[in-house]
Amino acid sequence: MGELGQIHQLILHLFGLRLAFNLEVILMTWIAFGLVILFGYLCARKSALLPGPLQALGELLVDQLYQLAEDALDKELAVKYGPMICALFMFLVVGNWLGIIPHLEEPTKDLNTPLSLGVMGFVIAHAAGIRSKGFKSYIKEYMEPIFFMAPLNIIGELAKIVSISFRLFGNIMGGSIIILVVSYLTYSILLPPFLYAFFGLFVGTIQAFVFTMLTVVYISVQVK
């Protein structure tokens, strides 16, 4: 049970600042990147008019995500933001599934990962809003219905980052703790395989989808 609080960090001192890097999260993140890139390479390696199983799976996944993006945005914006949406979903799915593999952990159970992705979605959504409406119209929306509501509207926008990030972090971290505790209580014999299947595959996939779709919705709200 001691591994619950065990963190391997790289500490750097730069310009008087103490920078701490979680080495396990960085490693798991790059493993997830590598697996996503490998999956894309295998899907496209022998592309043909009559697709094989991997190509069919890749095309189905991309097509469904583009369709969801088109429903929330429009055809032009779906083409623009579709690659980011596909990459985000695939990274989250693979990252959430890593905990199923022995000796690997989910990078999303460290708050820094979902928080950084939440900030990324926030910046992209508001940049898209400014580009779509113009800066003046964009700022004016924060003054509605009355100008002194602007601070509350700004806080409401910032709260979206907290909401989307902590939802993903809480579900993945909570599932990891439950699996770890039950594994120690049952000596990893009976329940853990079912828990891994539930929290790793099912909850991990659902949370990846929810995070991705919320990001799409935030972009849609800003551009419309």
C-alpha positions as a Markdown table, in Angstrom:
| # | Residue | x | y | z |
|---|---|---|---|---|
| 1 | Met | 0.0 | 0.0 | 0.0 |
| 2 | Gly | 3.0 | 2.3 | 0.3 |
| 3 | Glu | 3.0 | 2.9 | -3.4 |
| 4 | Leu | -0.1 | 5.1 | -3.0 |
| 5 | Gly | 2.0 | 8.0 | -1.9 |
| 6 | Gln | 5.2 | 7.1 | -3.8 |
| 7 | Ile | 6.2 | 9.7 | -6.4 |
| 8 | His | 9.4 | 9.7 | -8.4 |
| 9 | Gln | 10.4 | 13.3 | -9.1 |
| 10 | Leu | 13.1 | 15.1 | -10.9 |
| 11 | Ile | 13.9 | 18.3 | -9.0 |
| 12 | Leu | 15.5 | 21.2 | -11.0 |
| 13 | His | 16.5 | 24.6 | -9.7 |
| 14 | Leu | 16.2 | 27.3 | -12.4 |
| 15 | Phe | 16.5 | 31.1 | -11.8 |
| 16 | Gly | 15.6 | 30.6 | -8.2 |
| 17 | Leu | 12.6 | 28.5 | -8.9 |
| 18 | Arg | 12.2 | 24.9 | -7.7 |
| 19 | Leu | 10.8 | 22.8 | -10.6 |
| 20 | Ala | 9.4 | 19.3 | -9.8 |
| 21 | Phe | 8.8 | 16.9 | -12.6 |
| 22 | Asn | 6.9 | 13.6 | -12.1 |
| 23 | Leu | 9.0 | 11.1 | -14.0 |
| 24 | Glu | 6.3 | 8.4 | -14.0 |
| 25 | Val | 3.7 | 10.7 | -15.5 |
| 26 | Ile | 6.1 | 11.9 | -18.2 |
| 27 | Leu | 7.1 | 8.4 | -19.1 |
| 28 | Met | 3.5 | 7.1 | -19.2 |
| 29 | Thr | 2.5 | 10.2 | -21.3 |
| 30 | Trp | 5.2 | 9.4 | -23.9 |
| 31 | Ile | 4.2 | 5.7 | -23.9 |
| 32 | Ala | 0.6 | 6.8 | -24.6 |
| 33 | Phe | 1.9 | 9.0 | -27.4 |
| 34 | Gly | 3.9 | 6.2 | -28.9 |
| 35 | Leu | 1.0 | 3.8 | -28.8 |
| 36 | Val | -1.3 | 6.3 | -30.5 |
| 37 | Ile | 1.3 | 7.0 | -33.2 |
| 38 | Leu | 1.9 | 3.2 | -33.7 |
| 39 | Phe | -1.9 | 2.6 | -34.0 |
| 40 | Gly | -2.1 | 5.3 | -36.7 |
| 41 | Tyr | 0.9 | 4.0 | -38.5 |
| 42 | Leu | -0.5 | 0.4 | -38.5 |
| 43 | Cys | -3.9 | 1.6 | -39.7 |
| 44 | Ala | -2.4 | 3.6 | -42.6 |
| 45 | Arg | 0.5 | 1.4 | -43.5 |
| 46 | Lys | -1.4 | -0.8 | -46.0 |
| 47 | Ser | -4.4 | 1.4 | -46.8 |
| 48 | Ala | -6.6 | 0.0 | -49.5 |
| 49 | Leu | -10.0 | 0.5 | -51.0 |
| 50 | Leu | -11.1 | -2.7 | -49.3 |
| 51 | Pro | -9.8 | -2.0 | -45.7 |
| 52 | Gly | -8.3 | -4.6 | -43.4 |
| 53 | Pro | -9.4 | -4.8 | -39.8 |
| 54 | Leu | -7.1 | -2.2 | -38.4 |
| 55 | Gln | -7.8 | 0.3 | -41.2 |
| 56 | Ala | -11.5 | -0.3 | -40.8 |
| 57 | Leu | -11.3 | 0.4 | -37.1 |
| 58 | Gly | -9.2 | 3.5 | -37.6 |
| 59 | Glu | -11.6 | 4.8 | -40.3 |
| 60 | Leu | -14.6 | 4.1 | -38.1 |
| 61 | Leu | -13.1 | 5.9 | -35.2 |
| 62 | Val | -12.1 | 9.0 | -37.1 |
| 63 | Asp | -15.4 | 9.1 | -39.0 |
| 64 | Gln | -17.5 | 8.9 | -35.9 |
| 65 | Leu | -15.5 | 11.7 | -34.1 |
| 66 | Tyr | -15.6 | 13.9 | -37.2 |
| 67 | Gln | -19.4 | 13.3 | -37.3 |
| 68 | Leu | -19.8 | 14.3 | -33.7 |
| 69 | Ala | -17.6 | 17.4 | -34.3 |
| 70 | Glu | -19.7 | 18.3 | -37.3 |
| 71 | Asp | -23.0 | 18.0 | -35.3 |
| 72 | Ala | -21.6 | 20.3 | -32.5 |
| 73 | Leu | -19.9 | 22.8 | -34.8 |
| 74 | Asp | -20.3 | 22.8 | -38.6 |
| 75 | Lys | -18.7 | 21.1 | -41.5 |
| 76 | Glu | -15.9 | 23.8 | -42.0 |
| 77 | Leu | -15.0 | 23.9 | -38.3 |
| 78 | Ala | -15.2 | 20.1 | -38.0 |
| 79 | Val | -12.5 | 19.8 | -40.7 |
| 80 | Lys | -10.4 | 22.4 | -38.9 |
| 81 | Tyr | -10.7 | 21.0 | -35.3 |
| 82 | Gly | -11.3 | 17.3 | -36.2 |
| 83 | Pro | -7.6 | 16.3 | -36.1 |
| 84 | Met | -7.3 | 17.8 | -32.6 |
| 85 | Ile | -10.5 | 16.1 | -31.4 |
| 86 | Cys | -9.4 | 12.7 | -32.7 |
| 87 | Ala | -5.9 | 13.0 | -31.2 |
| 88 | Leu | -7.3 | 14.2 | -27.8 |
| 89 | Phe | -9.8 | 11.3 | -27.6 |
| 90 | Met | -7.3 | 8.6 | -28.7 |
| 91 | Phe | -4.6 | 9.9 | -26.2 |
| 92 | Leu | -7.1 | 9.9 | -23.4 |
| 93 | Val | -8.4 | 6.4 | -24.2 |
| 94 | Val | -4.9 | 4.9 | -24.5 |
| 95 | Gly | -3.8 | 6.8 | -21.4 |
| 96 | Asn | -6.8 | 5.6 | -19.3 |
| 97 | Trp | -6.2 | 2.0 | -20.5 |
| 98 | Leu | -2.5 | 2.0 | -19.6 |
| 99 | Gly | -3.4 | 1.0 | -16.0 |
| 100 | Ile | -4.6 | -2.3 | -17.2 |
| 101 | Ile | -1.0 | -3.3 | -18.2 |
| 102 | Pro | 1.1 | -4.5 | -15.3 |
| 103 | His | 3.7 | -2.0 | -14.1 |
| 104 | Leu | 2.1 | 0.8 | -16.1 |
| 105 | Glu | -0.1 | 3.7 | -14.8 |
| 106 | Glu | -2.5 | 6.1 | -16.2 |
| 107 | Pro | -1.0 | 9.6 | -16.8 |
| 108 | Thr | -4.5 | 11.0 | -16.4 |
| 109 | Lys | -4.5 | 10.1 | -12.7 |
| 110 | Asp | -2.0 | 12.9 | -12.1 |
| 111 | Leu | -4.0 | 16.2 | -12.0 |
| 112 | Asn | -1.4 | 18.0 | -14.1 |
| 113 | Thr | -2.4 | 16.0 | -17.2 |
| 114 | Pro | -6.1 | 16.6 | -17.3 |
| 115 | Leu | -5.6 | 20.2 | -16.0 |
| 116 | Ser | -3.2 | 20.9 | -18.8 |
| 117 | Leu | -5.6 | 19.4 | -21.4 |
| 118 | Gly | -8.4 | 21.5 | -19.8 |
| 119 | Val | -6.4 | 24.6 | -20.2 |
| 120 | Met | -5.6 | 23.7 | -23.8 |
| 121 | Gly | -9.3 | 23.3 | -24.6 |
| 122 | Phe | -10.1 | 26.5 | -22.9 |
| 123 | Val | -7.5 | 28.5 | -24.9 |
| 124 | Ile | -8.5 | 26.9 | -28.2 |
| 125 | Ala | -12.2 | 27.5 | -27.5 |
| 126 | His | -11.7 | 31.2 | -26.7 |
| 127 | Ala | -9.2 | 31.8 | -29.5 |
| 128 | Ala | -11.8 | 30.3 | -31.8 |
| 129 | Gly | -14.5 | 32.6 | -30.3 |
| 130 | Ile | -12.4 | 35.7 | -30.8 |
| 131 | Arg | -11.6 | 34.7 | -34.4 |
| 132 | Ser | -15.2 | 34.0 | -35.2 |
| 133 | Lys | -16.9 | 37.0 | -33.5 |
| 134 | Gly | -14.2 | 39.6 | -33.4 |
| 135 | Phe | -12.6 | 40.8 | -30.1 |
| 136 | Lys | -15.2 | 43.5 | -29.5 |
| 137 | Ser | -18.2 | 41.2 | -29.7 |
| 138 | Tyr | -16.4 | 38.6 | -27.8 |
| 139 | Ile | -15.7 | 40.9 | -24.8 |
| 140 | Lys | -19.3 | 42.3 | -25.0 |
| 141 | Glu | -20.7 | 38.9 | -24.2 |
| 142 | Tyr | -19.1 | 39.0 | -20.8 |
| 143 | Met | -21.1 | 42.2 | -20.0 |
| 144 | Glu | -24.5 | 40.5 | -20.5 |
| 145 | Pro | -27.1 | 40.9 | -19.2 |
| 146 | Ile | -25.6 | 43.8 | -17.2 |
| 147 | Phe | -22.0 | 45.0 | -17.3 |
| 148 | Phe | -21.3 | 44.3 | -13.6 |
| 149 | Met | -22.0 | 40.6 | -14.3 |
| 150 | Ala | -18.6 | 40.4 | -16.1 |
| 151 | Pro | -16.6 | 39.1 | -13.1 |
| 152 | Leu | -19.2 | 36.3 | -12.5 |
| 153 | Asn | -19.2 | 35.4 | -16.2 |
| 154 | Ile | -15.4 | 35.2 | -16.2 |
| 155 | Ile | -15.4 | 33.0 | -13.1 |
| 156 | Gly | -18.0 | 30.8 | -14.8 |
| 157 | Glu | -15.7 | 30.4 | -17.8 |
| 158 | Leu | -12.7 | 29.6 | -15.6 |
| 159 | Ala | -14.8 | 27.1 | -13.6 |
| 160 | Lys | -15.1 | 25.0 | -16.8 |
| 161 | Ile | -11.4 | 24.2 | -16.6 |
| 162 | Val | -11.8 | 23.0 | -13.0 |
| 163 | Ser | -14.9 | 21.0 | -13.8 |
| 164 | Ile | -13.6 | 19.2 | -16.9 |
| 165 | Ser | -10.2 | 18.5 | -15.3 |
| 166 | Phe | -11.3 | 17.3 | -11.9 |
| 167 | Arg | -14.0 | 15.0 | -13.4 |
| 168 | Leu | -11.4 | 13.1 | -15.4 |
| 169 | Phe | -8.8 | 13.1 | -12.6 |
| 170 | Gly | -11.3 | 12.0 | -9.9 |
| 171 | Asn | -12.7 | 9.1 | -11.9 |
| 172 | Ile | -9.3 | 7.7 | -12.9 |
| 173 | Met | -7.6 | 8.3 | -9.6 |
| 174 | Gly | -10.6 | 6.9 | -7.7 |
| 175 | Gly | -10.7 | 3.8 | -9.8 |
| 176 | Ser | -6.9 | 3.3 | -9.3 |
| 177 | Ile | -7.3 | 3.5 | -5.5 |
| 178 | Ile | -10.2 | 1.1 | -5.4 |
| 179 | Ile | -8.3 | -1.4 | -7.5 |
| 180 | Leu | -5.2 | -1.1 | -5.4 |
| 181 | Val | -7.1 | -1.5 | -2.1 |
| 182 | Val | -9.2 | -4.4 | -3.3 |
| 183 | Ser | -6.1 | -6.1 | -4.7 |
| 184 | Tyr | -4.3 | -6.0 | -1.3 |
| 185 | Leu | -7.4 | -7.3 | 0.5 |
| 186 | Thr | -8.0 | -10.2 | -1.9 |
| 187 | Tyr | -4.3 | -10.9 | -2.8 |
| 188 | Ser | -5.1 | -10.0 | -6.4 |
| 189 | Ile | -7.0 | -13.2 | -7.0 |
| 190 | Leu | -10.7 | -12.7 | -7.4 |
| 191 | Leu | -12.1 | -9.2 | -8.0 |
| 192 | Pro | -9.2 | -7.2 | -9.4 |
| 193 | Pro | -9.5 | -8.5 | -13.0 |
| 194 | Phe | -13.2 | -7.4 | -13.1 |
| 195 | Leu | -12.3 | -4.1 | -11.6 |
| 196 | Tyr | -9.6 | -3.5 | -14.1 |
| 197 | Ala | -12.1 | -4.3 | -16.9 |
| 198 | Phe | -14.7 | -1.9 | -15.4 |
| 199 | Phe | -12.5 | 1.0 | -14.4 |
| 200 | Gly | -9.9 | 0.6 | -17.1 |
| 201 | Leu | -11.9 | -0.2 | -20.2 |
| 202 | Phe | -15.4 | 1.0 | -19.5 |
| 203 | Val | -14.9 | 4.0 | -17.2 |
| 204 | Gly | -11.7 | 5.0 | -19.0 |
| 205 | Thr | -13.4 | 5.0 | -22.4 |
| 206 | Ile | -16.5 | 6.9 | -21.1 |
| 207 | Gln | -14.4 | 9.6 | -19.4 |
| 208 | Ala | -12.2 | 10.0 | -22.5 |
| 209 | Phe | -15.4 | 10.5 | -24.5 |
| 210 | Val | -17.0 | 12.9 | -22.0 |
| 211 | Phe | -13.8 | 15.0 | -21.8 |
| 212 | Thr | -13.5 | 15.2 | -25.6 |
| 213 | Met | -17.1 | 16.0 | -26.2 |
| 214 | Leu | -17.1 | 18.7 | -23.5 |
| 215 | Thr | -14.1 | 20.3 | -25.2 |
| 216 | Val | -16.0 | 20.3 | -28.5 |
| 217 | Val | -19.1 | 21.8 | -26.8 |
| 218 | Tyr | -16.9 | 24.6 | -25.3 |
| 219 | Ile | -15.6 | 25.4 | -28.7 |
| 220 | Ser | -19.1 | 25.3 | -30.1 |
| 221 | Val | -20.4 | 27.7 | -27.4 |
| 222 | Gln | -17.7 | 30.2 | -28.2 |
| 223 | Val | -18.0 | 30.3 | -32.0 |
| 224 | Lys | -21.8 | 30.5 | -32.1 |
